[in-house]
Amino acid sequence: MDNGKFPKQSYPGRMVDFVVAVLGGGVGAAPTIPTNGTFTAANSTFPTAINSVSRTTADAPTWVSTGLYTVTYKHALVNAWVTGAAVLSAGASPTAALQVIPTKIVPATRTITVKVYGPTGTLTDLGTSDMLIVDVSAVDGNLS
């Protein structure tokens, strides 16, 4: 079958799409998992039902160095890739115009590493009201 004719055709194995969301902890601090609730600009909440960030203590989101974060997702998947990432204003004192660039995803450890840049192009930490949201697609089977 010509896959070019059917770009939305399923992959072998089950296709999985999920979102990972964490709330900035401020300068030099690890992000936290947002409180359950509807995401709006007026609060720092995100729906737990669709947030696939790992909630185990051993897998807590980490601050590695200025603007560099590692987040663990809860799904054990053979193949995973980031399809988009953004830093959104989630409260009263967000940092303006941040850009996030995913730099590594390791399905074996379920980790995503990202760099966060400020408007001047320098690495910067997430503010306490900045929410990092990463969209991930994956396949739970081996494609080879």
C-alpha positions in Angstrom: 0.0 0.0 0.0 1.3 3.5 -0.9 1.4 5.4 2.4 1.8 8.6 0.5 -1.8 8.4 -0.4 -3.0 8.0 3.2 -0.9 10.3 5.4 -3.2 9.7 8.4 -2.9 5.9 8.2 -2.2 4.1 11.5 1.2 2.8 12.3 1.8 -0.8 13.3 1.0 -1.0 17.0 -1.3 1.5 18.8 -0.7 5.2 18.2 -0.7 7.2 21.4 -0.8 11.0 21.8 -0.4 12.6 25.2 0.5 15.8 26.9 3.0 16.5 29.8 2.5 19.7 31.7 4.6 21.2 34.6 4.5 24.5 36.4 7.7 26.5 36.7 9.3 26.6 40.2 11.2 29.9 39.8 15.0 30.5 39.4 17.1 27.5 40.1 14.1 25.4 41.2 12.5 22.2 39.8 9.1 22.5 38.2 6.0 21.1 40.0 3.0 19.2 38.8 0.0 21.6 38.4 -3.0 21.3 40.6 -6.0 19.6 38.9 -8.4 21.9 37.2 -9.3 23.6 33.9 -6.3 25.4 32.4 -7.0 29.2 32.3 -4.8 32.3 32.3 -6.2 33.1 35.8 -4.9 30.1 37.6 -2.0 27.5 37.7 -4.1 24.4 37.1 -4.1 21.8 34.4 -6.5 18.8 34.0 -4.9 15.8 35.7 -6.9 13.4 33.5 -4.9 14.5 30.4 -1.5 15.3 32.1 0.8 12.3 31.5 3.6 13.6 33.7 4.9 10.9 36.0 3.7 11.4 39.5 6.1 9.1 41.3 8.6 10.8 43.7 11.6 9.2 41.9 10.4 10.6 38.6 9.9 14.2 39.8 10.5 16.9 37.1 14.0 18.3 37.5 15.9 21.6 37.0 19.3 20.6 35.5 20.8 24.1 35.0 19.6 27.5 33.9 16.8 26.9 31.4 17.4 23.2 31.2 14.7 20.8 32.5 14.0 17.1 32.4 10.5 15.8 32.7 9.4 12.1 33.0 6.2 10.9 31.4 4.3 7.9 32.9 3.9 5.7 29.7 6.3 2.9 28.9 6.5 3.2 25.1 8.9 1.7 22.6 9.0 4.8 20.3 8.1 8.4 21.3 8.7 11.8 19.8 7.9 15.4 20.7 5.4 17.0 18.3 5.3 20.4 20.0 6.2 22.3 23.1 5.3 25.7 24.6 5.6 27.8 27.7 2.2 29.3 28.5 1.2 32.0 31.0 -0.6 30.3 33.8 -1.0 32.9 36.5 -0.3 36.4 37.8 3.5 36.6 37.2 4.6 34.7 34.2 7.8 35.4 32.3 7.1 37.0 28.9 7.6 35.4 25.5 9.5 32.2 26.4 10.4 29.7 23.8 11.0 26.0 24.5 13.1 23.7 22.4 13.0 19.9 23.1 16.5 18.6 22.9 16.2 14.9 23.9 13.6 12.2 24.4 14.6 8.8 25.7 11.7 6.3 25.6 13.7 3.8 27.7 13.7 6.2 30.7 10.5 8.0 29.6 12.3 11.4 29.8 12.0 14.5 27.8 14.8 17.2 28.1 14.0 20.8 27.0 15.7 24.1 26.9 13.8 27.3 27.7 14.9 30.6 26.1 13.9 34.2 27.0 13.1 36.9 24.4 16.8 37.8 24.0 17.8 34.2 23.1 19.5 33.4 26.4 18.6 30.3 28.5 16.2 31.3 31.3 14.4 29.5 34.1 10.6 29.1 34.2 8.8 31.6 36.4 6.5 30.4 39.1 3.5 31.1 36.9 5.0 29.7 33.7 3.5 26.4 32.5 5.6 24.1 30.2 3.4 21.9 28.0 4.9 19.2 25.8 2.8 17.3 23.2 4.1 13.8 22.5 3.2 11.1 20.0 4.3 7.5 20.4 3.7 3.9 19.3 3.5 1.2 21.9 4.9 -1.4 19.5 8.2 -1.9 17.7 8.2 -0.5 14.1 11.0 -2.7 12.8 
